Amino acid sequence: MAADMVDDGYTPSESETFMNERQRDYFRRKLLAWKEDILRESRETLVALQTENENHPDVADRASSETDRAIELRARDRQRKLIAKIESALGRLDDGTYGYCEETGEPISLKRLDARPIATLSVEAQERHEKRERVYRDG
């Protein structure tokens, strides 16, 4: 992540009021830096794909190139979905719901938000959700 956008030496603390202005600003900058990094990587990939020599005389080289391209495009699709989640998190910062569990309404731990700033569920709610998914998948 573009650390210069985020790291002013401040780290959110449990001793502060939850989602005070400084915490919201911290997470907003963290999300925007993450989004910018993803967009920069996407631009670099696009340039690489466009400049790659498509005239591979060897069938194996051509197949390898196509496989690499498919893997790259799948990665870009995942990143597109991640940007949508970042945008959603920014929207929650604007409407005051950021940092609160969608399921319980309880605050999501700062440690979890710092590690995964797009989190919408508390650790406990996420574990319940994953357990339900396993039951349905294995059932």
Order of alpha helices (4+ residues) and beta strands (2+ residues): alpha-alpha-alpha-alpha-alpha
